[in-house]
Amino acid sequence: MNTAKNLLFVALALPLSLIAQDRYGTRNGHIAFFSETSMENIEGNNHKVSSVWDATSGAIQFAVLIKAFEFEKALMQEHFNENYMESNTFPKAEFKGKLAGVTADQIKKPGTYEVTVTGDLTIHGVTKPATAKGKVTVDANAAVSAASDFIVKPEDHGIKIPGMVRKNIAEEITVKVRLNYEKM
């Protein structure tokens, strides 16, 4: 009887362990954004980005705490959190979608793969469809990293820029995502 229970447990657990081998995650990814205007440049960096990617299904998720963005000037950070992002009301941004262009088998060997990510991006409580090109790289030590650059328009997510500082903030913000994944 114990042998039958052990075999049943192994039969049920084996698929779970195989699936888990194709999941990757990080809690210290990096997202930066850059706003360039003739009046001023603004850059924010967040090194506490969480992401999970299932290489088998392509499902990918990100979660970003808004207050974790850091700026060169403390006043910029304060205005970002209080006046624009309203981070007490909207504490995080999220992305849920699919990554296409690389398979679970491909990431078992070194290479760089052109990928496309599609899904829903939620910023400031507003969810919009999003698509971005990127790269997934596997190095000789089997380390997996991902990178993507894309554009976000503040008004697409209900972020209001007061008229008196409108010239200080770009209408299109460049966002850069850099992740070093670990096998989960």
MIZA-804953 format. One line per 8 residues: number of its first residue (from 0); their letters; for each residue x, y, z of N, C-alpha, C. Coordinates in Angstrom, 2 decimals, decimal comma, padded with zeros to 5 digits. Example, Ala and Ser with C-alpha at 12.3 -4.5 7.8 and 13.67 -1.06 7.14 Angstrom:
# residues 2
0> as> 013,19 -005,69 007,80 012,30 -004,50 007,80 013,20 -003,30 007,80  012,85 -002,25 007,08 013,67 -001,06 007,14 012,90 000,03 007,87
END
This chain:
# residues 184
0> mntaknll> 000,83 -001,20 000,00 000,00 000,00 000,00 000,86 001,25 000,00  001,92 001,30 000,82 002,80 002,46 000,84 003,48 002,66 -000,50  003,85 001,56 -001,17 004,48 001,67 -002,48 003,52 002,30 -003,48  002,25 001,93 -003,43 001,26 002,50 -004,33 001,09 003,99 -004,06  001,07 004,39 -002,78 000,95 005,81 -002,44 002,18 006,57 -002,92  003,36 005,99 -002,73 004,59 006,64 -003,18 004,61 006,82 -004,69  004,17 005,78 -005,43 004,13 005,88 -006,89 003,12 006,94 -007,33  001,98 007,00 -006,65 000,97 008,00 -006,98 001,53 009,40 -006,73
8> fvalalpl> 002,20 009,59 -005,61 002,80 010,89 -005,30 003,82 011,28 -006,35  004,70 010,36 -006,72 005,71 010,63 -007,74 005,05 010,95 -009,07  004,01 010,22 -009,44 003,31 010,45 -010,70 002,66 011,83 -010,73  002,12 012,28 -009,58 001,49 013,59 -009,52 002,53 014,71 -009,42  003,60 014,49 -008,70 004,61 015,53 -008,47 005,54 015,73 -009,66  005,79 014,69 -010,44 006,72 014,79 -011,56 006,32 015,87 -012,56  005,06 015,92 -013,01 004,70 016,99 -013,95 004,87 018,38 -013,33  004,59 018,53 -012,04 004,78 019,83 -011,40 006,24 020,23 -011,39
16> sliaqdry> 007,12 019,29 -011,12 008,54 019,63 -011,09 009,06 019,94 -012,50  008,51 019,27 -013,50 008,93 019,57 -014,87 008,46 020,96 -015,29  007,24 021,33 -014,89 006,73 022,66 -015,21 007,56 023,72 -014,49  007,88 023,48 -013,25 008,63 024,46 -012,47 010,00 024,74 -013,07  010,56 023,78 -013,80 011,88 023,99 -014,40 011,86 025,05 -015,48  010,71 025,36 -016,05 010,62 026,35 -017,11 010,09 027,69 -016,62  010,04 027,89 -015,32 009,61 029,17 -014,74 010,83 029,93 -014,27  010,83 031,21 -014,57 011,93 032,08 -014,19 011,37 033,29 -013,46
24> gtrnghia> 012,15 033,81 -012,54 011,67 034,96 -011,79 012,78 035,87 -011,32  012,38 037,07 -010,93 013,30 038,02 -010,32 012,51 038,95 -009,42  013,17 039,47 -008,42 012,59 040,48 -007,53 013,43 041,76 -007,56  014,47 041,74 -008,37 015,35 042,91 -008,44 015,63 043,33 -009,88  014,58 043,25 -010,69 014,71 043,75 -012,06 014,83 045,26 -012,07  015,20 045,82 -013,20 015,40 047,26 -013,32 014,49 047,82 -014,40  013,74 048,84 -014,03 012,97 049,62 -014,99 013,39 051,07 -014,83  013,71 051,69 -015,95 014,06 053,10 -015,97 013,16 053,80 -016,97
32> ffsetsme> 012,82 055,05 -016,67 012,12 055,85 -017,67 012,85 057,16 -017,85  012,70 057,71 -019,03 013,42 058,93 -019,37 012,48 059,87 -020,11  012,37 061,08 -019,61 011,59 062,14 -020,24 012,56 063,22 -020,67  012,60 063,49 -021,97 013,53 064,49 -022,49 012,75 065,63 -023,14  013,01 066,84 -022,64 012,44 068,04 -023,25 013,53 069,11 -023,32  013,25 070,19 -024,04 014,23 071,28 -024,11 014,37 071,98 -022,77  013,38 071,87 -021,91 013,40 072,51 -020,59 014,18 071,71 -019,55  013,99 070,36 -019,60 014,62 069,54 -018,56 014,51 068,06 -018,91
40> niegnnhk> 015,48 067,30 -018,44 015,44 065,85 -018,58 015,11 065,25 -017,21  014,27 064,23 -017,23 013,87 063,57 -015,99 014,09 062,07 -016,17  014,80 061,48 -015,21 015,04 060,03 -015,25 014,67 059,43 -013,90  013,92 058,32 -013,96 013,57 057,57 -012,76 014,04 056,14 -012,91  014,55 055,57 -011,81 015,05 054,20 -011,81 014,43 053,41 -010,68  014,07 052,17 -010,98 013,49 051,28 -010,00 014,21 049,94 -010,11  014,90 049,53 -009,06 015,66 048,27 -009,04 014,97 047,18 -008,22  013,66 047,34 -008,00 012,90 046,38 -007,19 011,72 045,81 -007,97
48> vssvwdat> 011,93 045,56 -009,24 010,87 045,07 -010,11 010,74 043,55 -009,95  009,53 043,09 -009,73 009,26 041,65 -009,65 008,68 041,18 -010,97  009,14 040,01 -011,41 008,62 039,44 -012,65 008,70 037,93 -012,59  007,72 037,28 -013,19 007,70 035,83 -013,34 007,40 035,54 -014,80  008,17 034,60 -015,36 007,99 034,20 -016,76 007,97 032,69 -016,84  006,91 032,16 -017,45 006,80 030,73 -017,70 007,22 030,51 -019,15  008,41 029,97 -019,36 008,96 029,81 -020,71 008,17 028,79 -021,54  007,47 027,88 -020,89 006,68 026,89 -021,61 005,44 027,51 -022,24
56> sgaiqfav> 004,69 028,28 -021,47 003,45 028,88 -021,97 003,67 030,27 -022,55  004,77 030,92 -022,17 005,03 032,29 -022,59 004,41 033,33 -021,67  003,64 032,90 -020,68 003,00 033,85 -019,76 004,06 034,63 -019,00  003,84 035,94 -018,89 004,80 036,80 -018,19 004,03 037,85 -017,40  004,54 038,18 -016,21 003,93 039,20 -015,36 005,02 040,05 -014,73  004,67 041,33 -014,53 005,55 042,27 -013,83 004,73 042,99 -012,78  005,37 043,37 -011,70 004,78 044,25 -010,70 005,85 045,25 -010,29  005,47 046,53 -010,27 006,41 047,60 -009,99 005,81 048,51 -008,94
64> likafefe> 006,47 048,65 -007,79 006,01 049,61 -006,79 006,43 051,01 -007,25  005,48 051,90 -007,37 005,74 053,24 -007,89 006,68 054,02 -006,97  006,50 053,89 -005,66 007,35 054,64 -004,72 008,80 054,17 -004,74  009,09 053,05 -005,38 010,47 052,56 -005,44 011,28 053,25 -006,55  010,65 054,09 -007,37 011,42 054,85 -008,36 012,24 055,91 -007,65  013,49 056,02 -008,07 014,42 056,99 -007,48 014,84 057,99 -008,54  015,06 059,23 -008,11 015,40 060,32 -008,99 016,66 061,04 -008,49  017,29 061,78 -009,38 018,48 062,54 -009,02 018,15 063,61 -007,97
72> kalmqehf> 016,97 064,22 -008,12 016,55 065,28 -007,20 015,36 064,80 -006,38  015,43 065,04 -005,06 014,35 064,61 -004,16 013,02 065,27 -004,53  013,06 066,52 -005,00 011,84 067,22 -005,36 011,15 066,55 -006,55  011,94 066,05 -007,50 011,36 065,32 -008,64 010,63 064,08 -008,15  011,25 063,37 -007,22 010,64 062,15 -006,69 009,34 062,47 -005,96  009,34 063,54 -005,20 008,14 063,95 -004,47 007,02 064,32 -005,45  007,32 065,12 -006,46 006,31 065,51 -007,45 005,80 064,30 -008,22  006,71 063,40 -008,59 006,34 062,18 -009,31 005,30 061,38 -008,52
80> nenymesn> 005,58 061,16 -007,23 004,69 060,35 -006,39 003,39 061,05 -006,01  003,47 062,34 -005,68 002,29 063,03 -005,18 001,44 063,66 -006,28  002,07 064,34 -007,23 001,32 065,12 -008,21 000,93 064,36 -009,47  001,77 063,43 -009,90 001,53 062,77 -011,18 001,04 061,33 -011,02  001,82 060,52 -010,34 001,47 059,10 -010,22 000,48 058,81 -009,08  000,32 059,74 -008,16 -000,59 059,56 -007,02 -000,38 058,17 -006,41  000,86 057,92 -006,02 001,26 056,57 -005,61 000,59 056,07 -004,33  000,01 056,94 -003,54 -000,76 056,45 -002,39 -002,07 055,82 -002,86
88> tfpkaefk> -002,63 056,34 -003,93 -003,88 055,81 -004,49 -003,60 054,66 -005,46  -002,53 054,80 -006,25 -002,16 053,80 -007,26 -000,73 053,33 -006,96  -000,57 052,44 -005,99 000,78 052,09 -005,49 001,65 051,27 -006,43  001,05 050,63 -007,45 001,89 049,81 -008,32 001,42 049,86 -009,77  002,33 049,52 -010,65 002,02 049,32 -012,05 002,20 047,83 -012,31  001,43 047,30 -013,27 001,49 045,86 -013,57 001,45 045,62 -015,07  002,02 044,52 -015,46 001,88 044,04 -016,83 001,59 042,56 -016,76  000,61 042,11 -017,53 000,29 040,69 -017,65 000,13 040,39 -019,12
96> gklagvta> 000,87 039,38 -019,60 000,76 039,07 -021,01 001,52 037,83 -021,41  001,94 037,81 -022,67 002,66 036,68 -023,25 003,92 037,16 -023,92  004,95 036,35 -023,81 006,22 036,59 -024,48 006,35 035,55 -025,58  006,54 035,99 -026,82 006,66 035,08 -027,97 007,99 035,31 -028,66  008,54 034,24 -029,23 009,78 034,36 -029,99 010,90 033,49 -029,47  010,68 032,86 -028,32 011,67 031,93 -027,76 010,91 030,82 -027,05  011,43 029,60 -027,18 010,78 028,46 -026,54 011,57 028,00 -025,32  010,93 027,18 -024,52 011,60 026,62 -023,34 012,82 025,81 -023,74
104> dqikkpgt> 012,76 025,12 -024,87 013,92 024,34 -025,33 015,07 025,24 -025,78  014,75 026,36 -026,42 015,81 027,26 -026,89 016,60 027,87 -025,74  015,94 028,18 -024,64 016,68 028,84 -023,55 017,54 027,88 -022,74  017,61 026,66 -023,17 018,51 025,71 -022,53 019,91 025,77 -023,12  020,08 026,60 -024,18 021,40 026,74 -024,79 021,67 028,23 -025,03  022,93 028,62 -025,03 023,28 030,04 -025,20 022,76 030,61 -026,52  022,36 031,88 -026,47 021,90 032,57 -027,66 021,12 033,82 -027,29  020,86 034,63 -028,30 020,03 035,82 -028,13 018,84 035,68 -029,06
112> yevtvtgd> 017,66 035,92 -028,51 016,42 035,69 -029,24 015,59 036,98 -029,28  015,17 037,36 -030,48 014,27 038,51 -030,66 012,88 038,06 -030,20  012,25 038,83 -029,33 010,95 038,46 -028,80 009,96 039,62 -028,92  008,71 039,28 -028,79 007,63 040,27 -028,72 006,80 039,96 -027,50  006,49 041,00 -026,74 005,65 040,86 -025,56 004,35 041,60 -025,84  003,23 040,92 -025,62 001,92 041,55 -025,77 001,09 041,27 -024,53  000,30 042,23 -024,15 -000,54 042,03 -022,98 -001,19 043,32 -022,54  -001,50 043,40 -021,25 -002,17 044,56 -020,67 -001,25 045,25 -019,66
120> ltihgvtk> -001,05 046,55 -019,87 -000,21 047,37 -019,00 -001,13 048,26 -018,18  -001,00 048,16 -016,85 -001,80 048,97 -015,94 -000,89 049,96 -015,23  -001,14 051,24 -015,46 -000,41 052,32 -014,80 -001,45 053,33 -014,34  -001,32 053,80 -013,11 -002,19 054,84 -012,58 -003,65 054,39 -012,61  -003,86 053,08 -012,45 -005,21 052,51 -012,42 -005,87 052,33 -013,78  -005,16 052,65 -014,86 -005,71 052,55 -016,21 -004,99 051,43 -016,95  -005,77 050,48 -017,47 -005,21 049,34 -018,20 -005,37 049,56 -019,69  -004,26 049,38 -020,41 -004,25 049,53 -021,86 -003,50 048,35 -022,47
128> patakgkv> -003,90 047,93 -023,69 -003,11 046,90 -024,37 -001,74 047,46 -024,73  -000,73 046,59 -024,66 000,64 047,02 -024,96 001,38 045,92 -025,71  002,24 046,34 -026,61 003,11 045,42 -027,34 004,50 046,04 -027,39  005,52 045,23 -027,15 006,90 045,73 -027,19 007,82 044,65 -027,75  008,82 045,08 -028,46 009,89 044,19 -028,94 010,95 044,12 -027,85  011,70 043,02 -027,85 012,77 042,89 -026,88 013,70 041,75 -027,24  014,58 041,43 -026,29 015,53 040,33 -026,48 015,61 039,51 -025,20  015,70 038,21 -025,39 016,02 037,29 -024,30 017,38 036,70 -024,63
136> tvdanaav> 018,29 036,77 -023,66 019,65 036,28 -023,86 019,96 035,20 -022,84  020,56 034,13 -023,33 021,05 033,05 -022,46 022,55 033,00 -022,64  023,30 033,16 -021,53 024,76 033,15 -021,67 025,32 031,73 -021,49  026,63 031,61 -021,57 027,29 030,31 -021,49 027,07 029,61 -020,15  026,73 030,37 -019,11 026,47 029,79 -017,79 024,99 029,53 -017,56  024,19 029,62 -018,62 022,75 029,39 -018,59 021,98 030,49 -017,86  022,60 031,66 -017,66 021,90 032,79 -017,06 020,97 033,39 -018,12  019,74 033,70 -017,72 018,73 034,21 -018,64 018,45 035,68 -018,30
144> saasdfiv> 018,56 036,54 -019,31 018,23 037,95 -019,11 017,27 038,39 -020,21  016,54 039,45 -019,91 015,58 039,99 -020,88 015,69 041,50 -020,88  015,49 042,10 -022,06 015,56 043,55 -022,20 014,53 044,02 -023,20  013,95 045,18 -022,93 012,99 045,78 -023,85 012,96 047,28 -023,62  012,76 048,04 -024,70 012,55 049,48 -024,63 011,22 049,76 -025,33  010,41 050,63 -024,74 009,14 050,99 -025,35 008,72 052,38 -024,89  007,66 052,88 -025,47 007,16 054,23 -025,20 005,83 054,15 -024,45  005,67 055,06 -023,47 004,41 055,22 -022,76 004,03 056,69 -022,81
152> kpedhgik> 002,77 056,95 -023,10 002,24 058,31 -023,08 001,48 058,51 -021,78  001,88 059,48 -020,94 001,19 059,67 -019,66 -000,33 059,82 -019,80  -000,80 060,57 -020,80 -002,25 060,78 -020,91 -003,00 059,50 -021,23  -002,33 058,50 -021,83 -003,00 057,22 -022,09 -003,39 056,50 -020,80  -002,75 056,87 -019,70 -003,00 056,22 -018,41 -003,60 057,20 -017,40  -004,21 058,27 -017,90 -004,91 059,20 -017,01 -003,99 060,02 -016,13  -002,73 060,15 -016,51 -001,78 060,95 -015,73 -001,86 062,38 -016,25  -002,29 063,28 -015,38 -002,48 064,67 -015,76 -001,21 065,47 -015,47
160> ipgmvrkn> -000,78 066,23 -016,47 000,38 067,10 -016,33 -000,14 068,54 -016,31  000,06 069,26 -015,20 -000,43 070,65 -015,12 000,19 071,51 -016,22  -000,59 072,46 -016,73 -000,16 073,32 -017,82 001,14 074,05 -017,56  001,39 074,49 -016,32 002,59 075,28 -016,04 003,88 074,46 -016,13  003,80 073,12 -016,07 005,01 072,28 -016,21 004,92 071,36 -017,42  003,91 071,57 -018,27 003,72 070,70 -019,44 004,96 070,64 -020,32  005,67 071,74 -020,46 006,87 071,78 -021,31 008,06 071,07 -020,67  007,96 070,75 -019,37 009,06 070,08 -018,67 008,98 068,56 -018,77
168> iaeeitvk> 007,84 068,04 -019,21 007,63 066,59 -019,24 007,26 066,17 -020,66  007,99 065,21 -021,18 007,78 064,75 -022,56 006,39 064,12 -022,72  005,84 064,26 -023,92 004,54 063,64 -024,22 004,67 062,13 -024,36  005,87 061,67 -024,73 006,17 060,24 -024,82 007,37 059,94 -023,94  007,19 059,00 -023,03 008,24 058,64 -022,07 008,87 057,33 -022,53  010,19 057,31 -022,61 010,91 056,09 -022,97 011,09 055,23 -021,72  010,67 053,98 -021,81 010,78 053,04 -020,69 011,73 051,92 -021,10  012,69 051,61 -020,20 013,65 050,53 -020,45 013,51 049,49 -019,35
176> vrlnyekm> 013,37 048,24 -019,76 013,24 047,12 -018,82 014,46 046,23 -018,97  015,11 045,90 -017,85 016,27 045,01 -017,84 016,08 044,02 -016,70  016,03 042,74 -017,04 015,76 041,70 -016,03 016,82 040,60 -016,11  017,27 040,16 -014,98 018,12 038,97 -014,87 017,31 037,93 -014,12  016,85 036,95 -014,88 015,98 035,92 -014,31 016,78 034,80 -013,67  016,16 034,18 -012,67 016,69 032,97 -012,06 015,62 031,88 -012,20  016,10 030,65 -012,36 015,18 029,52 -012,45 014,46 029,37 -011,13  013,15 029,14 -011,20 012,36 029,00 -009,96 012,17 027,53 -009,62
END
